[in-house]
Amino acid sequence: MRVLNAAQMREADRRTIEEIGIPSLVLMENAGRQVVAAMEAVHGDLVEHTVAVLCGRGNNGGDGFVVARTLLQRGVEVAVFLIGQVGDVRGDARTNIEILGRLGLTVVEIADSQAWELHFSEVAECTLIVDAIFGTGLNAPLTGLMETVVADVNQSGIPVIAIDLPSGLSADSHEPIGDSIIAETTVTLAAPKLSLVLPPAETRAGDIVIADIGIPFEIVEAVEGHRVELLTRSDMRALVTPREADTHKGDYGRVLIVSGSLGKTGAAHLAGVGALRSGAGLLTIATPSTCLPIVASMAPEYMTLPLDENPDGLDPDGVEDLLGHAADVIAIGPGLGQASGTRTFIQALVDRATVPLVIDADGLNAFAGEPDRLAGREGRDVVITPHPGEMARLVGMSIEDVQANRLEVARTFATTHHVYVVLKGHRTLIATPDGTVYINPTGNPGMATGGTGDVLCGMVAAWLAQLLDAEAACQLAVYLHGMAGDLAKADEGETSMNASDLAAHIGDAVLELTARRTVVEKS
């Protein structure tokens, strides 16, 4: 599902009106009615409520006027407050405010702070507030009267339903540009916006409802500019196809995971479980010879390969033998450590491997300060799966700067190095070499525990071996990883769940995604 910025949303509106021929007044009518439908879905019979609709002078305010009219016609007690003067309202919004007048509904003008102070008690007596002040066009912090309005609404404790965006947020940034309405529900029009799906601004939007107001899907998809997409259940479900009866293990990919070191054999195990639970037909774990007995004993399904060691870590001379092992995908890094010999081993393996690679954890740390050595090439896709700290070391930035610019950092690295970047964290991002960025909506804070990233590494490798499509493999693995985490949370809670719990729910996540079984949360 496409995520739009302000300019892209304006372009989608323009093309719908000028090329498709749907009048802007119809789009406004659809928007207002969809907002009322969302309010009813959340709050039930609105006749039991008193609703204050706070409107601006532009199109967002026009949507609010339609909301007020629709509520009035359904017998709901509604009060409309215009932040500004009626004489300043233009276009379609003007048409709708005049309709309210002909229906006998008085619009209260709030032209200054004194007027707001006078009438705020009326707002405070309502049980619901509709925020129709600013839409996607805001690009500067609120000041003066608007700053006061936002503060008072937030302090009132009354549930707020925002239209398109909570007033004060920008459609162009996931970082709040200043104070804003804190909404219980945001009904966004036609497509989600960046500030609704990425932290920290998303925390101000509440639950998101995406309203179909008549802008065709094809128009939204065709809008030019950077592509940002939100992963959806329906799109992910389409990637999982039933297995044919006449198949064998070789049809589902041979995954080689290079992982583990003394004290970190669990990383190899968790990556292996992630791969097996994601359907890999054959799995081999290559691990230091001193670790092999431990890793081999962790699951009977593991095939293992010993990696020679020397006092500096892994012996780089062993890369040639490892590359002779049959594999469709090689995953490198979880728990390997950062000894100098191991670093050289990893670099040589990445340089010389001809099959697709998934590089994680210490596999990425081996390229800190040398990111240009991490590059995809014709016939060999490379997927990297950093957490913010590993990404910071790769690009020479602070973790804070990476987190503040996650989308841009991931996209730039992916396009510059021709790799797929899975930047882990809340709302994990997938950036592709063509500049598209996907946002994952699944997952929860209980996944902030050691080992969950190792599981994801194995999952990406397994789906890449099966789908032979790096972009699709990243999408499906990340979505299912978060979904498994959500199912583990339902069983164990956020505090108690661990990486093994998540891995144990991968199968449940696949079954629920494909609707082959309904997973019921424990009470």
Secondary structure, DSSP 8 states (H G I E B T S, - for coil): -EEB-HHHHHHHHHHIIIII---HHHHHHHHHHHHHHHHHHHHS-GGG-EEEEEE-SSHHHHHHHHHHHHHHHTT-EEEEEEEB-GGG--HHHHHHHHHHHHTT--EEEE-SHHHHHHHHHHHHT-SEEEEES--TT--S---HHHHHHHHHHHHH---EEEESS-TT--TT-SS--S-----SEEEEESS-BHHHHSTTGGGGT-EEEEE--S--HHHHHH--S--EEE--HHHHHHH-----SS--GGGG-EEEEE---TT-HHHHHHHHHHHHHTT-SEEEEEEETTTHHHHHTT-TT-EEEEE-EETTEE-GGGHHHHHTS--SEEEE-TT----HHHHHHHHHHHHH--S-EEE-THHHHTTTT-GGG---BTTB-EEE---HHHHHHHHT--HHHHHHTHHHHHHHHHHHHT-EEEE-STT-EEE-TTS-EEE-----GGG-STTHHHHHHHHHHHHHHHH--HHHHHHHHHHHHHHHHHHHHHHHHHHH--HHHHHHTHHHHHHHHTTSS------
